Amino acid sequence: MKDYLQLFAYDTIKKTLEKKVPFRLPIPTSSIAGAAAGVCSTICTYPLELLKTRLTIQRGVYKNLMDAFVKICQEEGPKELYRGLTPSLIGVVPYAATNYFAYDFLRKLYKKLTKQEQVGNLPTLLIGSAAGAFASASTFPLEVARKQMQVGAISGRPAYDSLFHALSSILEQQGRAGLYRGLGASCIKLVPAAGISFMCYEACKRILIEEETS
């Protein structure tokens, strides 16, 4: 759900920026639209993520998703549904911006090299997977630092003062390898998921457009 909401938001924001903004933006439109889409999808789906986490950790406290939602709102207030949102946004913005920039760049490159206007399902799958791999590798140190900061906060004594402090400390103590520890496992999950999401979205969009024009 989150992926397709993000793709819809990206498509909508990118088209709006390309049509409405009368001047050339200093940052690629795909990066701005990707970052904005990441924020939109995270804000919309974050309460569901929190409820899922609560149900997993606090077994027996809640009967189901709806019961968890009602009890949290009544006992802790609606704001509790967005606890921890800021660290999630810090993680999603650079990833989404990089992912959609790479995807848009690779699609344009593919069209230029093949001289084709349409990009098929298999090329879209490969392009989406490559974009996901590039985004994951590019932003993974931020993800490592964010998780280290969360672990410190959970233990009651933050280990790092800021994201920059976390990055510099990990680099000093563990070297460059420490910033990319766990990248392989992350890519195994993210790369195919990114490719499949892009392929399904583009295929559905193409079908809907064909139905409207027929």
C-alpha positions as a printed Julia matrix, in Angstrom:
214×3 Matrix{Float64}:
   0.0    0.0     0.0
   2.74   2.44    0.99
   4.71   1.81   -2.23
   1.76   2.42   -4.54
   0.64   5.49   -2.6
   4.2    6.78   -2.92
   4.27   6.07   -6.68
   0.94   7.83   -7.2
   2.11  10.85   -5.2
   5.4   10.94   -7.12
   3.67  10.85  -10.49
   1.2   13.57   -9.49
   3.77  15.9    -7.91
   6.27  15.47  -10.76
   3.68  16.31  -13.41
   2.5   19.33  -11.41
   6.06  20.65  -11.01
   6.8   20.19  -14.72
   3.63  22.01  -15.77
   3.22  24.72  -13.12
   6.77  25.82  -12.27
   7.77  28.5   -14.83
  11.53  28.32  -14.17
  14.22  25.65  -14.14
  14.62  24.08  -10.72
  18.19  23.76   -9.32
  17.41  20.19   -8.21
  16.04  17.51  -10.59
  12.25  17.41  -10.57
  12.28  13.66   -9.99
  14.29  14.09   -6.77
  11.94  16.78   -5.39
   8.85  14.78   -6.33
  10.38  11.61   -4.89
  11.22  13.24   -1.56
   7.74  14.81   -1.32
   6.1   11.49   -2.22
   8.14   9.74    0.46
   6.94  12.25    3.06
   3.3   11.96    1.95
   3.23   8.16    1.96
   5.03   7.94    5.32
   2.67  10.4     7.01
  -0.39   8.61    5.61
   0.69   5.08    6.55
   2.72   5.69    9.72
  -0.18   5.03   12.16
  -0.62   1.58   10.57
   3.09   0.86   11.02
   2.91   1.9    14.66
  -0.19  -0.23   15.27
   1.5   -3.23   13.66
   4.54  -2.74   15.88
   2.4   -2.45   19.0
   0.49  -5.63   18.13
   3.76  -7.48   17.57
   5.53  -6.3    20.73
   2.61  -5.98   23.17
   0.99  -9.37   22.65
  -2.28  -9.85   24.53
  -2.8   -6.15   25.19
  -4.88  -5.54   22.07
  -7.45  -7.82   20.41
  -6.91  -6.58   16.85
  -5.88  -3.57   14.79
  -9.07  -1.61   15.47
  -8.93  -2.33   19.2
  -5.32  -1.1    19.3
  -6.28   2.06   17.41
  -9.18   2.89   19.77
  -7.25   2.14   22.97
  -4.2    4.17   21.94
  -6.36   7.16   20.99
  -8.36   6.97   24.22
  -5.53   6.24   26.67
  -2.55   7.99   25.09
  -4.08  10.47   22.67
  -4.1   10.61   18.84
  -0.58  12.12   18.82
   0.79   8.78   20.01
   0.0    7.34   16.57
   2.82   9.5    15.17
   5.45   8.87   17.85
   8.83   8.36   16.16
   7.69   9.91   12.86
  10.66  12.29   12.56
  13.36   9.56   12.42
  11.29   7.72    9.8
  11.05  10.87    7.66
  14.81  11.43    8.0
  15.3    7.94    6.61
  12.71   8.01    3.83
  13.42  11.46    2.28
  16.97  10.8     0.98
  16.08   7.24   -0.08
  12.94   8.27   -1.99
  14.66  11.25   -3.63
  17.59   9.08   -4.79
  15.38   6.17   -5.83
  13.07   8.19   -8.06
  15.91  10.25   -9.51
  17.74   7.05  -10.51
  14.54   5.5   -11.89
  13.69   8.56  -14.0
  17.28   8.86  -15.25
  17.51   5.17  -16.22
  14.13   5.26  -18.0
  15.2    8.27  -20.07
  18.53   6.59  -20.82
  16.77   3.39  -21.91
  14.44   5.31  -24.25
  17.39   7.18  -25.72
  19.48   4.05  -26.32
  16.64   1.9   -27.7
  14.87   4.79  -29.49
  11.57   3.49  -28.08
   8.88   5.62  -26.48
   7.41   2.79  -24.4
   9.33   0.86  -21.73
   8.21  -2.77  -21.42
   7.5   -4.68  -18.23
  10.82  -6.53  -18.07
  12.96  -3.4   -18.68
  10.87  -1.55  -16.07
  11.48  -4.38  -13.59
  15.23  -4.21  -14.2
  15.34  -0.41  -14.14
  13.3   -0.28  -10.93
  15.54  -2.88   -9.3
  18.68  -1.02  -10.35
  17.25   2.25   -9.0
  16.38   0.55   -5.71
  19.9   -0.89   -5.43
  21.5    2.5    -6.14
  19.25   4.32   -3.65
  19.82   1.69   -0.97
  23.6    1.75   -1.38
  23.72   5.56   -1.53
  21.66   6.2     1.59
  22.47   3.1     3.67
  24.96   4.9     5.97
  22.11   7.23    7.01
  19.95   4.19    7.78
  22.74   2.64    9.88
  23.24   5.89   11.81
  19.48   6.3    12.34
  19.15   2.79   13.76
  22.14   3.33   16.05
  20.53   6.52   17.36
  17.23   4.68   17.95
  18.99   1.89   19.86
  20.67   4.47   22.08
  17.37   6.25   22.71
  15.59   3.01   23.63
  18.27   2.18   26.21
  17.63   5.54   27.86
  21.0    7.07   27.08
  21.41   8.45   23.54
  24.79   7.38   22.21
  24.99  10.18   19.65
  24.08  13.86   19.74
  23.07  14.08   16.07
  23.01  12.19   12.8
  26.36  13.69   11.79
  27.86  12.69   15.15
  26.6    9.13   14.65
  28.08   8.92   11.14
  31.47  10.29   12.18
  31.64   8.05   15.28
  30.77   4.87   13.35
  33.3    5.78   10.67
  35.99   6.4    13.3
  35.29   3.26   15.33
  34.36   0.73   12.63
  35.69   2.23    9.42
  33.78   2.46    6.13
  32.64  -1.15    6.46
  30.66  -0.19    9.56
  28.54   2.24    7.56
  27.52  -0.53    5.15
  27.05  -3.42    7.59
  23.85  -5.23    6.65
  23.62  -3.71    3.16
  23.45  -7.11    1.46
  20.49  -8.29    3.51
  18.74  -4.97    2.98
  19.21  -5.14   -0.8
  17.85  -8.7    -0.94
  14.58  -7.31    0.41
  14.44  -3.84   -1.14
  15.81  -4.35   -4.67
  13.28  -6.89   -6.01
  10.44  -5.13   -4.15
  11.34  -1.82   -5.82
  11.48  -3.41   -9.27
   8.14  -5.2    -8.85
   6.43  -2.08   -7.5
   7.59   0.05  -10.44
   6.67  -2.65  -12.97
   3.15  -3.2   -11.57
   2.47   0.53  -11.27
   3.61   1.32  -14.82
   1.68  -1.65  -16.22
  -1.54  -0.63  -14.45
  -1.09   3.0   -15.51
  -0.58   1.93  -19.13
  -3.72  -0.25  -19.07
  -5.84   2.57  -17.61
  -4.56   5.06  -20.19
  -5.31   2.63  -23.03
  -8.85   2.1   -21.7
  -9.47   5.85  -21.53
  -8.26   6.44  -25.08
 -10.16   3.47  -26.59
